[in-house]
Amino acid sequence: MRLLTHNMLSCNIKGVTNGFPLRIEAEKFMEKEVDFNIDFLKSIFSKIEWTALVEAAQSLGYNELPEEVVDSSSMLESSDFLKKFHHALLELHLEEGALICPETGRRFPVSKGIPNMLLHEDEV
Amino acid sequence: MWYLCVFFHRLLDYRRAEVEALAELFGAFDDGVGDDHHQLQWKLPERHHPDSPFHLVNLPSEDAARNIANRSLLVKGIYELWGEGDNYEELEKAVTSYPDERKLPYLATETTFRIVVDSFGKIINFEEQNKRIQSLKFIPFKGRVNLKNPEQKFWLMETDDYGSKNGLPPVVQKRIFFGREVGAADRKLLPTYQLKSRNYLGPTAMDAEMAFLMANQALATKGKLVYDPFVGTGSILVAAAHFGAMTMGADIDIRVVRDGRGPDCNYGLPMPISLLRADNNLPSWRQGLKEIFDAIICDPPYGVRAGGRKSGGRKLLKGAVDPYTVPDDKRTGHIPSTAPYSLAECVHDLLELAARMLVMNGPYTDDIAELAMKMHLEFKENHLKWLEDGNLHSAVFSPTSSVNGASGDSNFNRDSKPKYRGKYV
């Protein structure tokens, strides 16, 4: 599971209002190379919750991302920034572990890189 | 400029749609050739039925024509038409009067060429083909013949009025075309990606040709993000990934997500950016997430063989059993029960998903929304009548209406519709 996916998901148990961001519990993670595409990065940038991405990257041991985005247009011109962004967003890959709802503590297991977001009967 | 666009005679309703989509992808509408609705101008050869494989299309440039033809699956070729006629005398006249400055560069001494004789609805044997090629002597070919790797390919295409022999209205009328090939489909993709070459198949794995058509219509290309909410074994994502798109898929069934794994199966394509086990009925997108996918392509579940499922037990949702709590010690590894997911619900959820998650100014625009609404109301009003008349499909997809101006409204009658292979089309 890439951090892009992590950035899109929240806990959707009935009644949960604040299910984002999910905390990452990593048992095994790896880096998988993905083709670098500047246009994709630039267009996806505005859709990303930055703080959540920074925290998720840190939980996988990657601390290179700036804590805050001050001037996004000039940062997106910097290839150094884009490379880090690309690496954090697409190349860090959670293989085994869990995503944990910040409100209820519910564990969504991640196995073989695939998060299981399915709810139990009593959570629908 | 007008080009002759010859289609393979299959998946008739998808042929123009594919060319339109690719025209958009390759920027054919950027300089105002298409009208406001982003549609190409089409013409049919005289007295041809819309099902005819021969169409004339107005494209802004030869590059656009080549790109479209080379990427499409259903275009046999796009040709610069040098002449056409009902017989060879007419063809000769037409080709002779075609301007020399368009012809001579392709006939020069240093070029290599070949002439292909092709036919629709009839067979021309080898001897006859040679005779026909010889009869083209009036064209001043100066180059050398090269059958294997010619720089220029010229096509002589003949159709016959074969319909008169089987009692059905003819799809095509006898006509002869001569043109220079600008581009042609690469159908070698299909044997490469055919389903039997896969390691793992689901019960309703999408046929490779259909998957490529969908990817074309979704304008899948490098840097785009394509999502399939019913990913299954990932056959659709294979096609999107082949064209360089980033892919993402979800499915409620863990077997298919776990074992299918989409594009990486054995073609060396990049893995999907993400695979999820998730329920399209209860999506777990975070609040505020929107306009993130460039396209959503899917084959929604229906029927029995691979019917749709959603979260929540069948009995529970019906109220046949009281709500219960899964005991804490059994939570890990608990397999939640699912309930049937009707097509209506599924389509509803898909529209929700599309409205929220598709990027604006992509393929989906206000025009399409308006048109869909109109079609929907029309369908609601008339579908019973169409069903009785036995032309429900053609009334909805009305292939003729865009050509001869007969609108797709309720005034359908059997006689006005042409019949093809015993069915109203």
Interface residues (C-beta under 8 A of the other chain):
Chain A: M1 R2 L4 T5 N7 M8 L9 S10 C11 N12 G19 F20 P21 K32 V34 D35 N37 D39 F40 S43 I44 K47 E49 L90 R107 P109 K112 G113 I114 P115 N116 M117 L118 L119 H120 E121 D122 V124
Chain B: K222 G223 K224 L225 M246 M248 I252 I254 V257 R258 P270 M271 I273 S274 L275 L276 R277 A278 D279 L282 P283 S284 W285 R286 Q287 G288 L289 K290 E291 I292 S311 G312 G313 L316 P323 Y324 T325 V326 R331 T332 H334 P336 S337 V359
